[in-house]
């Protein structure tokens, strides 16, 4: 998992990218036992997890960074 990025407006949300390109959003400040997170595609559509809402623009932003890193790594 890559470095998490905190949402600039919703400060309690952390966005990170999975190895397969899905975006994981964590609800910060929730007890770890609840596992309050969600998986989303690059357009912000919910794929799984308890957290069902994400900022589509943040999902696109973090996904685009992942794509650029993948292209750079391949040469």
Residue pairs with C-beta under 8 A, 6 or more apart in sequence:
1 16
1 17
1 18
1 19
1 24
2 16
2 17
2 66
2 69
3 16
4 14
4 15
4 16
4 26
5 14
5 15
5 16
5 58
5 61
5 62
6 13
6 14
6 15
6 28
7 13
7 14
7 15
7 55
7 58
10 55
11 28
12 27
12 28
12 29
13 25
13 26
13 27
13 28
13 54
13 55
13 58
14 25
14 26
14 28
15 23
15 24
15 25
15 54
15 58
15 59
15 62
16 23
16 24
16 26
16 62
17 23
17 24
17 62
17 63
17 65
17 66
18 24
18 39
21 42
21 63
21 66
21 67
22 39
22 40
22 41
22 47
23 39
23 40
23 41
23 42
23 44
23 54
23 58
23 59
23 62
23 63
24 37
24 38
24 39
24 40
24 49
25 37
25 38
25 39
25 40
25 51
25 54
26 36
26 37
26 51
27 36
27 37
27 51
30 36
34 50
35 49
35 50
36 50
36 51
37 49
37 50
37 51
38 46
38 47
38 48
38 49
38 50
38 51
38 52
38 53
38 54
39 46
39 47
39 48
39 49
40 46
40 47
40 54
40 59
41 47
41 59
42 59
42 60
42 63
43 56
43 59
43 60
44 54
44 55
44 56
44 57
44 58
44 59
44 60
46 52
46 53
46 54
